[in-house]
Amino acid sequence: MEMIKLESVEKDYGNKKIMVRALKEINVNIPQGDFAVFAGPSGSGKTTLLNIVGAMDNVTSGKVFVAGKDITNLSIKEASNFRRDKIGFIFQSYNLIPVLTAYENVEFSLDLLGKFSKSEKKDKIEKILEEVGIQELRNRRPNEMSGGQQQRVAIARALVKKPMLILADEPTANLDSVTGEKILELMKKLNEEEKVTFLFSSHDQLIIDYAKRILWLRDGKIRKEEIK
Ligand SMILES: Nc1ncnc2c1ncn2[C@@H]1O[C@H](COP(=O)(O)OP(=O)(O)OP(=O)(O)O)[C@@H](O)[C@H]1O
């Protein structure tokens, strides 16, 4: 099954006077279970594409399908439900809630779904904290953890609801290369064992090395698709 399908996607920012065409005639097919990256220089359109796939931004023209659903013209409410139910997000700046502990940050993601009891949540959270290797840090707040540890919490938060798709925007940008590699190994394991589809945006060579599919962007166009 296709997890992501983009058909003739174009994206303009601005108005008639000052217009930036951020994406031009983008056609993409990413199958379920893939480990794919949008790669390319700064300003080439990577983040814009990731935001479109995550229903955080609308296209100017073209069609967007994710997990078999047409998400091209969702209302604000539909888009937010779609993100909550189908997608896990990981950001370069982690975006954890500072007043909550690691455990509570992960719990918050399940609370949004509103369908699990306290003990169901506990089982899921403990399992995922162990899987990402931070069980002993469960009571720490973000400012009491290293960058790599915070990124593990962010991964646990994205994964705990078992999303079909994880979107990760430059997830290794703030990590040293050893920590970045550990995080990527973890993501690869989750991709292989849990069959979660990963889509990255990055110019980090490490992510490009790990990716199974590389979509090379330049000036808002896909210049080359590389499959390993
Ligand atoms: N909100 C916005 N308003 C106007 N132009 C924008 C906006 N967001 C992005 N752009 C423009 O769209 C183009 C693509 O930007 P985008 O952020 O998607 O690139 P990127 O490849 O993710 O870059 P980086 O690696 O620097 O994050 C750039 O020319 C950028 O200046």
Ligand as a Chemical Component Dictionary entry (heavy atoms), coordinates in Angstrom:
data_LIG
# 
_chem_comp.id                   LIG 
_chem_comp.type                 NON-POLYMER 
_chem_comp.pdbx_formal_charge   0 
_chem_comp.three_letter_code    LIG 
# 
loop_
_chem_comp_atom.comp_id 
_chem_comp_atom.atom_id 
_chem_comp_atom.alt_atom_id 
_chem_comp_atom.type_symbol 
_chem_comp_atom.charge 
_chem_comp_atom.model_Cartn_x 
_chem_comp_atom.model_Cartn_y 
_chem_comp_atom.model_Cartn_z 
_chem_comp_atom.pdbx_ordinal 
LIG N1  N1  N 0 5.945  31.044 5.646  1  
LIG C1  C1  C 0 6.647  31.319 4.543  2  
LIG N2  N2  N 0 6.444  32.460 3.860  3  
LIG C2  C2  C 0 7.127  32.741 2.737  4  
LIG N3  N3  N 0 8.063  31.925 2.204  5  
LIG C3  C3  C 0 8.307  30.768 2.839  6  
LIG C4  C4  C 0 7.633  30.405 4.037  7  
LIG N4  N4  N 0 8.092  29.191 4.436  8  
LIG C5  C5  C 0 9.021  28.825 3.526  9  
LIG N5  N5  N 0 9.153  29.773 2.565  10 
LIG C6  C6  C 0 10.038 29.700 1.388  11 
LIG O1  O1  O 0 9.771  28.473 0.709  12 
LIG C7  C7  C 0 10.985 27.884 0.264  13 
LIG C8  C8  C 0 11.150 26.491 0.877  14 
LIG O2  O2  O 0 11.327 26.599 2.285  15 
LIG P1  P1  P 0 11.496 25.346 3.252  16 
LIG O3  O3  O 0 11.508 25.855 4.646  17 
LIG O4  O4  O 0 10.462 24.315 2.909  18 
LIG O5  O5  O 0 12.922 24.803 2.849  19 
LIG P2  P2  P 0 13.893 23.768 3.577  20 
LIG O6  O6  O 0 14.458 22.930 2.488  21 
LIG O7  O7  O 0 13.145 23.075 4.659  22 
LIG O8  O8  O 0 14.997 24.682 4.192  23 
LIG P3  P3  P 0 15.879 24.526 5.564  24 
LIG O9  O9  O 0 16.766 23.341 5.357  25 
LIG O10 O10 O 0 16.628 25.818 5.627  26 
LIG O11 O11 O 0 14.898 24.354 6.680  27 
LIG C9  C9  C 0 12.102 28.856 0.623  28 
LIG O12 O12 O 0 12.346 29.677 -0.488 29 
LIG C10 C10 C 0 11.492 29.651 1.770  30 
LIG O13 O13 O 0 12.071 30.932 1.834  31 
# 
loop_
_chem_comp_bond.comp_id 
_chem_comp_bond.atom_id_1 
_chem_comp_bond.atom_id_2 
_chem_comp_bond.value_order 
_chem_comp_bond.pdbx_ordinal 
LIG N1  C1  SING 1  
LIG C1  N2  SING 2  
LIG C1  C4  DOUB 3  
LIG N2  C2  DOUB 4  
LIG C2  N3  SING 5  
LIG N3  C3  DOUB 6  
LIG C3  C4  SING 7  
LIG C3  N5  SING 8  
LIG C4  N4  SING 9  
LIG N4  C5  DOUB 10 
LIG C5  N5  SING 11 
LIG N5  C6  SING 12 
LIG C6  O1  SING 13 
LIG C6  C10 SING 14 
LIG O1  C7  SING 15 
LIG C7  C8  SING 16 
LIG C7  C9  SING 17 
LIG C8  O2  SING 18 
LIG O2  P1  SING 19 
LIG P1  O3  DOUB 20 
LIG P1  O4  SING 21 
LIG P1  O5  SING 22 
LIG O5  P2  SING 23 
LIG P2  O6  DOUB 24 
LIG P2  O7  SING 25 
LIG P2  O8  SING 26 
LIG O8  P3  SING 27 
LIG P3  O9  DOUB 28 
LIG P3  O10 SING 29 
LIG P3  O11 SING 30 
LIG C9  O12 SING 31 
LIG C9  C10 SING 32 
LIG C10 O13 SING 33 
# 
